[in-house]
Amino acid sequence: GNRRRGIVYDKMAVDMKYDPKTHHRRSIRLKNFDYSQAGAYFVTICTQKRECLFGDIVNDEMILNGFGEIVESVWCDLPNHYKHVELDQYVIMPNHFHGIVVLTDPVGAGFKPAPTMKRHALPEIIRGFKTFSSRRINQIRNTPGKKLWQRNYWEHIIRNENELNRIRQYITDNPVKWEQDRNNPSDYVRAGDVRAGLKPAHYGHESWMV
């Protein structure tokens, strides 16, 4: 089954700039926001055409198949490639992924990172995750270059510890609520008005948002 992992929450990790005037829940990217700064981010990534590729929900539990295990392996390996990245709660669903990424400050308060240390921003990290997982899965299914993930992804800047805990619970509950999930193919007719591209506008009305 899917193994949910977490890290010890560091309150400083979500001490970030947040401007409600510019942050809209349905926006894909924030203009003029530095995605390389320290903070916690909730990300959602969907498969191309929302194809169910990573396993099945059985008795309210996500059972990963081989492709799902590759996605999990690549996700958990990200801190080995990006030293300022820590991973919090995540879940791999049949056709999408939810996870919390924490970008940490450089080790040693007051010291600048070494000139050779490149600090990757969130979009670069997610692009790496998508690229690494796509390459490995396409090697197995002999489909070089085939799109595994949708081009874009959805992200939310986590503002405080209460919101972090609500999002953690939302991630934990995702398999149990698969029947009502707007990414469930059986739900396409009811929620079909936002099926073009990613456009996960419905994430603006999820239970963790208040």
C-alpha positions in Angstrom: 0.0 0.0 0.0 0.9 3.6 -0.1 3.2 4.6 2.7 2.6 8.1 4.0 5.6 9.9 5.4 5.9 13.1 7.3 8.7 15.3 8.8 8.9 17.2 12.0 7.2 20.5 11.3 9.4 23.5 11.6 7.3 26.6 12.3 9.9 28.8 10.6 9.4 26.9 7.3 6.1 28.6 6.8 7.2 32.1 7.9 6.7 33.6 4.4 5.5 36.7 2.7 1.8 36.4 1.8 -0.2 39.1 0.1 -4.0 38.3 -0.1 -4.4 41.0 -2.7 -2.3 39.2 -5.2 -2.8 35.6 -4.1 -5.9 34.1 -5.7 -6.7 30.5 -4.9 -7.4 29.6 -8.5 -4.2 31.1 -9.9 -1.6 28.7 -11.3 1.4 31.0 -10.6 1.8 34.2 -8.5 3.2 37.2 -10.3 6.4 38.6 -8.7 6.5 35.8 -6.1 10.0 34.3 -5.4 9.4 30.6 -5.4 12.9 29.9 -4.3 12.3 31.6 -0.9 11.9 29.5 2.3 8.4 28.3 2.8 5.9 25.4 2.5 3.9 24.7 -0.6 1.0 22.3 -1.3 1.2 21.0 -4.9 -1.2 19.0 -7.0 -0.1 17.3 -10.3 -2.4 15.4 -12.6 -1.5 12.8 -15.2 -2.0 13.6 -18.9 -5.7 13.4 -19.7 -6.2 12.3 -16.0 -5.4 8.7 -17.0 -5.4 6.3 -14.1 -1.8 4.9 -14.1 -0.5 4.6 -10.6 -2.7 2.0 -8.9 -6.2 1.5 -7.5 -8.2 2.4 -4.5 -9.1 -0.8 -2.6 -11.2 -0.5 0.6 -10.4 3.2 0.9 -6.7 2.6 0.6 -4.4 3.5 -2.3 -2.6 0.4 -3.6 0.3 1.4 -5.8 1.3 -0.5 -8.9 4.8 -0.5 -10.4 4.4 3.0 -11.9 3.0 4.4 -8.7 6.0 3.0 -6.8 8.3 4.7 -9.3 6.5 8.0 -8.7 6.9 7.5 -4.9 10.6 6.6 -5.3 11.3 9.7 -7.4 9.4 12.0 -5.0 11.2 10.7 -1.9 14.6 11.0 -3.7 14.1 14.8 -4.4 16.0 15.9 -1.2 19.1 14.0 -2.5 19.0 16.3 -5.6 17.9 19.5 -4.0 19.6 20.0 -0.7 17.2 22.8 0.4 14.1 20.6 -0.1 12.3 18.7 2.7 9.2 16.6 2.1 6.1 16.5 4.2 2.8 14.7 3.8 2.0 13.3 0.3 -0.3 10.9 -1.4 -0.2 9.2 -4.8 -3.6 8.7 -6.3 -4.6 6.7 -9.4 -4.3 9.8 -11.7 -2.9 12.6 -9.6 -0.5 13.5 -6.8 -0.7 15.7 -3.7 2.3 16.7 -1.7 3.8 19.3 0.6 7.2 20.7 -0.3 9.2 22.7 2.2 12.0 24.9 1.0 14.4 25.6 3.8 16.8 28.4 4.5 20.5 27.8 3.9 22.3 26.1 6.8 23.8 28.7 9.1 21.8 31.8 9.8 23.4 34.9 8.3 25.6 33.0 5.9 25.1 33.1 2.2 25.1 29.8 0.3 28.3 29.0 -1.5 28.6 30.5 -5.0 28.5 26.9 -6.4 25.2 26.1 -4.6 22.3 26.7 -6.9 19.0 27.3 -5.1 16.3 25.8 -7.3 12.9 27.3 -7.2 9.7 25.3 -6.8 8.9 25.2 -10.5 12.3 23.7 -11.2 11.9 21.1 -8.5 8.5 20.0 -9.8 9.8 20.0 -13.3 12.6 17.7 -12.1 10.1 15.4 -10.4 7.9 15.2 -13.5 10.9 14.6 -15.8 12.6 11.9 -13.7 9.4 10.0 -13.1 8.3 10.3 -16.8 11.6 9.0 -18.0 11.7 6.0 -15.8 8.1 5.0 -16.5 8.4 5.5 -20.3 11.5 3.3 -20.3 9.4 0.5 -18.8 6.4 0.9 -21.1 8.6 1.6 -24.1 7.0 4.9 -24.9 10.0 7.4 -25.1 8.9 11.0 -24.9 5.3 10.3 -24.1 3.7 12.8 -21.7 3.0 11.3 -18.3 1.9 14.5 -16.5 -0.1 17.5 -17.5 2.0 20.5 -18.5 1.1 22.6 -15.6 0.4 22.0 -11.9 -1.4 23.6 -9.1 0.3 25.1 -6.0 -0.8 26.8 -2.9 1.5 28.7 -0.5 0.9 27.4 3.0 0.3 30.5 5.3 0.4 29.1 8.8 0.5 25.9 10.9 -3.3 25.6 11.1 -3.5 25.5 7.3 -0.6 23.1 7.1 -2.5 20.7 9.4 -5.7 21.0 7.5 -3.8 20.2 4.2 -2.1 17.3 5.9 -5.5 15.9 6.9 -6.9 16.5 3.4 -4.0 14.5 1.9 -4.4 11.7 4.4 -8.2 11.5 3.6 -7.8 11.5 -0.2 -8.0 7.8 -0.8 -11.1 7.5 1.5 -12.8 10.2 -0.6 -11.9 8.9 -4.0 -15.5 8.3 -5.0 -16.2 12.0 -4.5 -12.8 13.1 -5.9 -13.1 15.6 -8.8 -10.2 13.8 -10.5 -12.1 10.5 -10.4 -13.0 9.6 -14.1 -16.5 8.6 -13.0 -16.9 12.2 -11.7 -16.1 13.8 -15.1 -19.7 14.5 -16.0 -20.6 16.3 -12.8 -17.4 18.4 -12.8 -16.8 18.5 -16.5 -16.8 22.3 -16.8 -13.1 22.5 -15.8 -11.7 19.5 -17.7 -9.7 21.4 -20.3 -6.0 21.3 -19.4 -5.3 21.3 -15.7 -7.4 24.3 -14.5 -8.2 22.7 -11.1 -10.5 25.5 -10.2 -12.4 23.2 -7.8 -9.4 23.1 -5.6 -10.5 26.5 -4.5 -13.4 24.9 -2.7 -11.7 22.0 -0.9 -12.4 21.1 2.7 -9.0 22.4 4.0 -9.7 25.9 2.7 -11.6 28.3 5.0 
